[in-house]
Amino acid sequence: MTKAEWDRVKTLFHEVLRVAAEERSAFLDERCKGDVHLRGQVDGLIAAHEDAGGFLGSPARLAGEETPGTIIGRYKLQEKIGEGGFGDVWMAEQQEPIQRQVALKIIKLGMDTRHVIARFEAERQALALMEHPNIATVLDAGATEVGRPFFVMELVRGVPITEYCDTNRLPTADRLDLFHDVCRAAEHAHEKGVIHRDLKPTNVLVTQIDGRAVPKIIDFGIAKATERRLTEKTLFTAFRQFVGTPMYMSPEQAEMSGAEIDVRTDVWSLGILLYELLTGTTPFEDRTLDEIAWSEIQRVIREVEPPPPSTRVSTLGERTSEIVDRRRVGAQPLMRRLKGELDWIVMKALEKDRTRRYDSAGDLADDVRRHLDDRPISAGRPSRIRDVRKALARHRVAVSALVAVGIALFLGVTAAATMAARAREAEMVARHHAERAQAVLEFQTEMFNSVDPQAGRDVGIRDILDSSLERLENLDEPPLVESRLRRTVAATYLELGNADLARKHAEQAIERADAELGTDHVESLLSRLLLAKVYQEAGAIDEAIALSEHVVDRLAERLGPTHAHVDAARATLAELYEAVGRTEEADELRGQLGGE
């Protein structure tokens, strides 16, 4: 917390004290405007103020803020190097019995309440229990003349693990090696009865020791004892207290229901960290969580299924080239590297239901090591039922489109059969159309029943589509019917991140429609628009622009400038123009949406 932020907290705290107790909640709702961190700090001060009989307003308590040169015991403060929710971290010089530079953490001015002191002492004791090369070592502890606790730990001259990996352009295998060491350190803490509860890149620093990169976990500031009493004071996490960083917070932390937190909450955070090391981003963008209310953040963390890392890489857009360069690999090779075992490892660590996660950080470390050693891993695809259910939830638009096409085709050919049957001489025609309807329905049914659940195989939407390809190849239907089916299948593959199969089916959809209806028919043009999106996904922007321009012109001629299909094509072309810096043309196209 910066001085300006702390001044804001103090100002708001003193303002709210002048408000009637029953009106304070509404007052803070209005003043904080969804700023969870600010609200949490002020609420904490109010609770502590009431608990301590209002001593926070005492000038004696607010005196003596540390500055460079301040002497605390045997230590001389040199430079503030970090700030946490409860304490400031200083680089300091130990003056006796030996001279060395250390890191000294002291409770923030104005935060030395009984509640915070209890938590701080827990941190001090937790660190004293740790003896691991990848955990910052505690060296000393004490209290200032006015009773503010502090502890001294080794000075870790490092950078966040994600920054270190990106700056040094580490390939995936080297990132996994560092991550493995972090998991072992977390396992050591868990064995000592301590959960970190805020594992994130800024709390995992990488330093160089004898020319070797060594990750160090720091800041057990919100650690929790799981098997022993860490201090003389009783320490509980208050009901609904905000503890942790939302981006790395487990579903059970976000729930704030008072349920017991165990080591698997650190497994979740490690899963997010691994996700970021592999893909260059987190499952949910930081800016997205910054822009939504806390209740929505909770819903996202608890309910929204994160995409597998290989899928996430395919959606990074303009950031892709930078991210793959930092891993010394191309986009497609990176996706292939992540697809399969690494996807499975990450997604097991990120199971919403903690009973399905790795039981420990050590189990996660073991699977990472097995993957690096080309040995079988314990993680696999989720069970068939859960995999299909999650895939249906993630891709409900594409799946709904598949089902809708099947229903539409069925109704269309059935109606044709009914009309034909009314004609006495058309009995054979009716039977023929009925057979077509049956063929389409069989194709739809086979897509979702292509794998026998009793056979023990795991299956997802991609597997269902893959296993249906042979059936689609043998579907004896008119070119228009097959074109629409293939266009829908192509769109689904595109959403699933498989640009190669999406392109194959989009091109075949175009071929079937061209043969039956000609190149300027709406069906042909819509399939070409889909192919342009495939080109865009594959990074072939010039080809995507040329094809989209063609589609926009032809659709406008066929359907008129205000048709929904024309608007969709314009929107696609505007996005492509934006990607290559042609912003004026993009804005002009967007201005035409809904008509010229």
C-alpha positions in Angstrom: 0.0 0.0 0.0 1.4 3.4 -1.0 1.4 6.4 1.3 -1.3 8.0 -0.8 -3.5 4.8 -0.5 -2.9 4.7 3.3 -3.8 8.3 3.6 -7.1 7.5 1.7 -7.8 4.7 4.1 -7.2 6.8 7.2 -9.3 9.7 5.9 -12.2 7.4 5.1 -11.8 5.7 8.5 -12.1 9.0 10.4 -15.0 10.0 8.2 -17.0 6.8 8.9 -16.4 7.2 12.7 -18.6 10.3 12.5 -21.4 8.3 10.9 -24.0 6.5 13.0 -23.2 2.8 13.4 -26.3 1.6 11.6 -25.6 3.8 8.6 -21.9 3.0 8.2 -22.4 0.1 5.8 -24.4 2.1 3.3 -21.9 5.0 3.7 -19.0 2.8 2.8 -20.8 1.2 -0.1 -21.2 4.6 -1.6 -17.7 5.8 -0.9 -15.7 2.7 -1.8 -17.7 2.1 -5.1 -16.8 -1.6 -5.3 -13.1 -1.2 -4.2 -12.8 -4.4 -2.3 -9.3 -3.7 -1.0 -10.2 -0.2 0.3 -13.4 -1.5 1.9 -11.6 -4.3 3.6 -8.9 -2.0 5.0 -11.5 0.4 6.5 -13.7 -2.4 7.8 -10.6 -3.9 9.5 -9.8 -0.5 11.2 -13.3 -0.1 12.4 -13.4 -3.5 13.9 -10.1 -3.0 15.5 -11.1 0.4 16.8 -14.2 -1.0 18.4 -12.2 -3.9 19.8 -9.5 -1.8 21.2 -11.7 0.9 22.7 -10.9 3.5 20.1 -7.1 3.7 20.6 -6.4 4.1 16.9 -7.2 7.8 17.2 -4.4 8.3 19.8 -1.6 10.5 18.5 0.9 8.4 20.4 0.0 5.4 18.3 0.4 7.3 15.0 3.8 8.7 15.8 7.2 7.5 14.8 6.8 6.3 11.2 10.0 4.7 9.9 12.2 6.4 7.4 15.6 5.4 5.9 18.2 5.6 8.7 15.8 4.6 11.4 17.4 2.2 13.9 15.3 -0.8 15.1 17.3 -3.0 17.5 20.4 -4.1 15.8 19.1 -3.1 12.3 19.4 0.2 10.4 16.7 0.7 7.8 18.0 1.5 4.3 15.2 1.3 1.7 11.6 0.2 1.7 11.4 -2.6 -0.8 7.9 -4.0 -0.4 4.4 -3.5 1.1 1.8 -6.0 2.1 -1.6 -5.8 3.6 -0.3 -5.6 7.2 3.4 -4.8 7.0 6.2 -2.9 5.3 9.3 -4.7 4.1 12.6 -2.8 4.4 16.1 -3.6 3.2 18.2 -3.1 6.4 21.8 -3.5 7.6 22.4 -5.8 10.5 25.1 -4.1 12.6 26.0 -6.8 15.1 27.2 -9.5 15.9 27.8 -9.6 12.1 27.3 -7.1 9.4 25.0 -8.1 6.6 22.0 -6.9 4.6 18.6 -8.4 5.6 14.9 -7.9 4.9 13.0 -6.5 7.9 9.2 -6.7 8.0 7.3 -4.5 10.5 3.6 -4.0 11.1 2.3 -0.9 9.4 1.8 2.3 11.4 -1.8 2.4 12.6 -2.3 -1.4 11.9 -0.9 -2.6 15.3 -4.2 -3.8 16.6 -4.6 -7.0 18.6 -6.1 -8.8 15.6 -3.2 -7.8 13.3 -0.5 -8.4 15.9 -1.9 -11.9 16.4 -1.7 -12.5 12.6 1.8 -11.0 12.4 3.1 -13.2 15.2 1.7 -16.2 13.4 3.7 -15.2 10.3 6.8 -14.9 12.4 6.3 -18.3 14.0 5.4 -19.9 10.7 8.6 -18.7 9.0 10.6 -19.9 12.0 9.3 -23.5 11.3 10.6 -23.4 7.7 13.9 -25.0 6.8 13.9 -25.3 3.0 16.2 -23.9 0.3 13.2 -22.6 -1.6 11.6 -20.7 1.4 13.0 -17.4 2.7 14.8 -18.1 6.0 13.7 -16.2 9.2 16.8 -14.9 11.1 15.5 -12.8 14.0 12.3 -11.3 15.5 11.5 -8.7 18.1 9.5 -5.6 18.8 10.1 -1.8 18.5 10.2 0.5 21.5 6.5 1.1 21.1 5.7 -2.5 20.9 5.3 -3.0 17.1 6.4 -6.5 16.2 9.0 -7.1 13.4 10.9 -10.0 12.1 14.1 -10.3 10.1 14.6 -12.7 7.1 17.2 -13.3 4.5 17.2 -10.7 1.8 16.0 -12.3 -1.4 17.5 -10.4 -4.3 15.1 -11.8 -6.9 12.3 -11.0 -9.3 8.8 -12.7 -9.6 9.1 -16.1 -11.2 7.0 -15.2 -14.2 9.1 -12.1 -14.9 12.3 -14.2 -14.5 11.1 -16.8 -17.0 10.0 -14.3 -19.5 13.1 -12.1 -19.3 15.3 -15.1 -19.8 13.0 -16.6 -22.5 12.9 -19.9 -20.7 11.4 -22.8 -22.7 8.6 -24.8 -21.2 10.8 -27.6 -19.7 12.9 -25.1 -17.7 9.7 -23.3 -16.4 8.4 -26.7 -15.2 11.7 -27.4 -13.4 11.4 -24.1 -11.4 7.7 -24.8 -10.7 8.6 -28.2 -9.4 10.9 -26.7 -6.8 8.1 -24.3 -5.8 5.7 -27.2 -5.3 8.3 -29.0 -3.1 8.7 -25.8 -1.0 4.9 -25.5 -0.5 4.8 -29.2 0.4 7.4 -28.6 3.1 5.3 -25.7 4.5 2.3 -27.9 4.5 4.1 -30.7 6.4 5.0 -28.0 9.0 1.3 -27.3 9.4 1.2 -24.0 7.5 -0.8 -22.9 4.5 0.4 -19.9 2.5 -3.0 -18.9 1.1 -1.6 -16.2 -1.2 0.8 -18.0 -3.6 1.3 -15.8 -6.6 4.2 -14.6 -8.8 5.2 -11.7 -6.5 5.4 -14.1 -3.6 7.7 -16.5 -5.5 11.0 -14.7 -6.3 13.8 -16.2 -8.4 17.3 -15.4 -7.4 20.7 -16.6 -8.7 22.8 -18.8 -6.3 26.1 -20.1 -7.7 24.9 -19.4 -11.2 21.7 -21.4 -10.7 18.2 -20.1 -10.7 16.6 -20.7 -7.3 12.9 -19.9 -6.6 12.1 -18.7 -3.0 8.6 -18.4 -1.5 8.2 -15.3 0.6 5.6 -13.6 2.7 3.6 -16.0 4.8 1.8 -13.0 6.0 -1.7 -14.7 5.9 -0.5 -18.2 6.7 -2.7 -20.3 8.7 -1.9 -23.1 11.2 -3.5 -26.3 10.3 -2.0 -28.7 12.9 -0.5 -26.7 15.7 -1.0 -23.5 17.7 1.5 -20.9 16.4 1.1 -18.2 19.0 -0.1 -17.7 22.5 -3.0 -15.7 21.0 -5.9 -17.5 19.5 -6.0 -16.7 15.8 -9.0 -17.3 13.5 -9.9 -16.0 10.1 -13.0 -13.8 10.7 -16.1 -14.9 9.0 -16.3 -13.3 5.5 -12.9 -11.7 5.9 -11.1 -11.0 2.6 -7.9 -13.0 2.6 -5.9 -13.6 -0.5 -5.6 -12.2 -4.0 -8.7 -12.8 -6.2 -6.7 -13.8 -9.3 -5.1 -16.7 -7.4 -7.9 -17.4 -4.9 -9.4 -20.8 -4.7 -13.2 -21.3 -4.9 -13.4 -22.2 -1.2 -11.6 -19.0 -0.3 -13.9 -17.0 -2.5 -16.9 -18.7 -0.9 -16.2 -17.0 2.4 -18.6 -19.4 4.1 -16.4 -20.1 7.0 -15.5 -23.6 5.7 -12.1 -24.9 6.7 -9.3 -24.1 4.3 -6.7 -26.9 3.8 -3.6 -27.4 1.8 -5.6 -27.9 -1.4 -6.3 -24.1 -1.5 -2.5 -23.7 -2.2 -2.7 -26.5 -4.8 -5.3 -24.3 -6.6 -3.0 -21.2 -6.4 -0.1 -23.3 -7.7 -2.3 -24.4 -10.6 -3.0 -20.8 -11.5 0.8 -20.0 -11.3 1.6 -23.0 -13.5 -1.1 -21.8 -16.0 0.5 -18.4 -16.1 4.0 -19.8 -16.5 2.9 -22.0 -19.5 0.6 -19.5 -21.3 1.7 -16.0 -20.3 -1.7 -15.3 -18.8 -4.1 -16.4 -16.2 -7.4 -18.3 -16.9 -9.4 -15.1 -16.3 -7.8 -11.8 -17.3 -6.8 -9.5 -14.4 -8.5 -6.5 -16.1 -11.8 -8.5 -16.3 -11.8 -9.2 -12.5 -10.9 -5.5 -11.9 -13.9 -4.3 -13.7 -16.6 -6.4 -12.0 -18.2 -6.4 -8.5 -17.0 -8.7 -5.8 -20.1 -10.9 -6.0 -19.4 -11.5 -9.7 -15.7 -12.2 -9.0 -16.9 -14.9 -6.5 -19.2 -16.3 -9.1 -16.5 -16.5 -11.7 -14.0 -18.2 -9.4 -16.6 -20.7 -8.1 -18.6 -21.5 -11.3 -16.8 -20.5 -14.5 -14.7 -23.3 -16.0 -11.3 -22.1 -17.1 -10.2 -23.1 -20.6 -7.3 -25.6 -20.8 -3.9 -23.9 -21.3 -3.6 -25.1 -24.9 -7.0 -23.5 -25.7 -6.2 -20.3 -23.9 -3.1 -19.9 -26.1 -5.2 -20.0 -29.2 -7.3 -17.0 -28.0 -4.5 -14.6 -27.1 -4.7 -12.6 -30.4 -2.1 -9.9 -30.8 -0.3 -11.1 -27.6 0.5 -14.5 -29.1 3.7 -13.5 -30.9 5.2 -11.9 -27.8 4.2 -14.8 -25.6 5.6 -17.5 -27.8 8.8 -15.6 -28.4 9.4 -15.6 -24.6 9.2 -19.4 -24.8 11.4 -19.7 -27.9 8.7 -21.6 -29.8 5.9 -21.0 -32.3 2.2 -20.8 -31.6 1.2 -24.1 -33.0 4.2 -26.0 -31.4 3.3 -24.4 -28.0 -0.3 -25.5 -28.3 0.8 -29.0 -29.2 3.2 -29.0 -26.2 0.5 -28.1 -23.8 -2.3 -30.2 -25.2 -2.6 -33.5 -23.4 -0.6 -34.1 -20.2 0.1 -30.5 -19.3 -3.5 -29.5 -19.9 -4.6 -32.4 -17.7 -2.1 -31.5 -14.9 -3.2 -27.9 -14.8 -6.9 -28.7 -15.0 -6.7 -31.3 -12.2 -5.0 -28.6 -10.0 -7.9 -26.2 -10.9 -10.8 -28.5 -10.2 -13.6 -26.4 -8.6 -14.4 -29.4 -6.3 -11.2 -29.7 -4.1 -11.9 -33.4 -3.6 -10.9 -33.9 -7.2 -7.7 -31.8 -7.1 -4.3 -33.1 -6.2 -4.3 -34.0 -2.6 -1.1 -32.2 -1.9 1.5 -29.9 -3.5 3.8 -32.9 -3.5 1.4 -34.9 -5.7 1.4 -32.0 -8.1 5.2 -31.9 -8.1 5.3 -35.6 -8.7 3.2 -35.4 -11.8 5.3 -32.5 -13.2 8.4 -34.5 -12.7 6.8 -37.6 -14.3 5.9 -35.5 -17.3 9.4 -34.1 -17.6 10.8 -37.6 -17.3 8.4 -39.0 -19.9 6.8 -41.3 -17.4 3.0 -41.9 -17.0 1.3 -39.2 -15.0 -1.5 -39.7 -12.5 -3.7 -36.9 -13.9 -5.9 -37.8 -16.9 -8.9 -36.5 -18.5 -11.9 -36.0 -16.2 -14.5 -38.8 -16.3 -16.6 -39.0 -19.5 -19.7 -37.6 -17.8 -18.0 -34.7 -16.2 -15.9 -33.9 -19.3 -19.0 -33.8 -21.5 -21.0 -31.8 -19.0 -18.2 -29.2 -18.7 -17.7 -29.1 -22.5 -21.4 -28.6 -23.0 -21.3 -25.7 -20.5 -18.2 -24.1 -22.1 -19.4 -24.5 -25.7 -23.1 -24.2 -25.3 -23.3 -21.8 -28.3 -21.6 -24.2 -30.6 -23.4 -27.3 -29.3 -26.7 -25.5 -29.5 -25.9 -24.6 -33.1 -25.2 -28.2 -33.9 -28.4 -29.4 -32.4 -30.4 -26.5 -34.0 -29.0 -27.4 -37.4 -30.0 -31.0 -36.9 -33.5 -30.1 -35.8 -33.9 -27.6 -38.6 -32.8 -30.1 -41.2 -35.0 -32.7 -39.7 -38.1 -30.4 -39.7 -37.2 -29.3 -43.2 -36.9 -32.7 -44.8 -39.9 -34.0 -42.8 -42.1 -31.2 -44.0 -40.9 -31.9 -47.6 -41.8 -35.6 -47.0 -45.2 -34.7 -45.7 -46.0 -32.5 -48.7 -44.8 -35.1 -51.1 -46.8 -37.7 -49.4 -50.0 -35.8 -50.1 -49.5 -36.4 -53.8 -50.6 -39.9 -54.6 -47.9 -40.4 -57.1 -45.2 -39.3 -54.7 -45.1 -42.2 -52.3 -41.6 -43.1 -53.3 -40.4 -39.5 -52.9 -41.9 -39.3 -49.4 -40.0 -42.5 -48.4 -36.8 -41.0 -49.9 -37.2 -37.8 -47.9 -38.0 -39.7 -44.8 -34.8 -41.7 -45.2 -32.9 -38.5 -45.5 -34.4 -37.2 -42.3 -33.4 -40.4 -40.6 -29.9 -40.1 -41.9 -29.5 -36.6 -40.5 -30.9 -37.7 -37.1 -28.6 -40.7 -37.0 -25.7 -38.4 -37.7 -26.8 -36.1 -34.8 -27.3 -39.0 -32.5 -24.0 -40.7 -33.3 -22.2 -37.5 -32.6 -23.2 -37.6 -28.9 -23.2 -41.4 -28.5 -20.2 -42.3 -30.5 -18.3 -43.7 -27.5 -19.8 -46.4 -25.3 -19.6 -45.2 -21.7 -19.2 -48.8 -20.6 -16.0 -49.0 -22.7 -14.1 -47.0 -20.1 -13.0 -44.3 -22.6 -13.1 -40.6 -21.7 -14.7 -38.3 -24.2 -15.4 -34.6 -24.8 -17.0 -32.5 -27.5 -13.9 -32.6 -29.6 -13.8 -36.4 -29.3 -17.4 -36.6 -30.3 -16.9 -34.6 -33.4 -13.7 -36.5 -34.3 -15.4 -39.8 -34.0 -18.3 -38.6 -36.2 -16.1 -37.6 -39.2 -16.3 -40.9 -40.9 -20.1 -40.8 -40.6 -20.1 -37.4 -42.1 -18.0 -38.5 -45.0 -20.5 -41.2 -45.8 -23.6 -39.1 -45.4 -25.5 -39.3 -48.7 -27.2 -36.0 -48.6 -27.8 -33.1 -51.1 -24.8 -30.7 -51.3 -26.8 -27.9 -49.6 -27.6 -30.2 -46.5 -24.0 -31.3 -46.3 -22.6 -27.8 -46.7 -24.6 -26.5 -43.8 -23.6 -29.5 -41.6 -20.0 -29.0 -42.5 -20.2 -25.2 -41.8 -21.6 -25.9 -38.3 -18.9 -28.5 -37.6 -16.2 -26.1 -38.8 -17.5 -23.4 -36.5 -17.5 -25.8 -33.6 -13.9 -26.9 -34.3 -12.9 -23.2 -34.5 -14.4 -22.5 -31.1 -12.6 -25.5 -29.7 -9.3 -24.1 -31.0 -8.6 -26.6 -33.9 -8.0 -24.2 -36.8 -6.8 -27.0 -39.1 -10.0 -29.1 -38.9 -12.1 -25.9 -39.0 -10.4 -24.9 -42.2 -10.9 -28.4 -43.7 -14.7 -28.4 -43.1 -15.2 -24.8 -44.0 -13.5 -25.4 -47.4 -15.6 -28.6 -48.0 -18.7 -26.6 -47.1 -17.8 -24.0 -49.7 -17.1 -26.8 -52.3 -20.5 -28.4 -51.7 -22.4 -25.1 -51.8 -20.5 -23.8 -54.9 -21.3 -27.1 -56.8 -25.0 -26.9 -56.0 -25.8 -23.2 -55.9 -22.9 -21.2 -57.3 -20.2 -19.1 -55.8 -22.4 -16.0 -55.1 -25.2 -17.9 -53.2 -25.7 -16.8 -49.6 -24.8 -20.3 -48.3 -21.5 -20.1 -50.2 -20.8 -16.6 -49.0 -21.5 -17.5 -45.3 -19.1 -20.4 -45.5 -16.5 -18.1 -47.0 -17.0 -15.7 -44.1 -16.4 -18.6 -41.7 -13.2 -19.5 -43.6 -12.1 -15.9 -43.2 -12.4 -16.3 -39.4 -10.3 -19.5 -39.6 -7.7 -17.5 -41.5 -7.8 -14.9 -38.8 -7.3 -17.5 -36.1 -4.3 -18.9 -37.9 -2.7 -15.5 -38.2 -3.3 -15.2 -42.0 -4.8 -11.7 -41.7 -4.2 -10.6 -45.3 -6.1 -13.6 -46.6 -8.8 -13.1 -44.1 -9.3 -9.4 -45.1 -9.4 -10.2 -48.8 -12.0 -12.9 -48.3 -14.1 -10.8 -45.9 -14.1 -7.8 -48.3 -15.4 -10.1 -51.0 -18.2 -11.5 -48.8 -19.3 -8.1 -47.6 -19.7 -6.8 -51.1 -21.5 -9.9 -52.4 -23.8 -10.3 -49.4 -24.8 -6.6 -49.7 -25.7 -7.1 -53.3 -27.7 -10.2 -52.7 -29.5 -9.3 -49.4 -29.4 -5.5 -49.2 -27.2 -3.3 -46.9 -29.3 -3.7 -43.8 -29.5 -7.5 -43.6 -28.2 -9.2 -40.4 -25.8 -11.4 -42.4 -24.3 -8.2 -44.0 -23.8 -6.7 -40.5 -22.1 -9.8 -39.3 -19.7 -9.7 -42.2 -19.0 -6.0 -41.7 -18.3 -6.6 -38.0 -15.8 -9.4 -38.9 -14.1 -7.2 -41.5 -13.9 -4.2 -39.0 -12.2 -6.4 -36.5 -9.6 -7.5 -39.1 -9.0 -3.9 -40.1 -8.5 -3.0 -36.5 -5.9 -5.8 -36.1 -3.7 -4.3 -38.9 -4.1 -0.6 -37.8 -6.7 0.4 -40.3 -8.8 2.0 -37.6 -10.5 4.6 -39.7 -11.8 2.0 -42.1 -12.9 -0.2 -39.1 -14.8 2.7 -37.6 -16.5 3.5 -40.9 -17.7 -0.1 -41.2 -19.0 -0.1 -37.6 -20.9 3.0 -38.5 -22.7 1.2 -41.2 -24.0 -1.6 -38.9 -27.7 -1.6 -39.1 -27.7 0.1 -42.5 -25.8 2.6 -44.5 
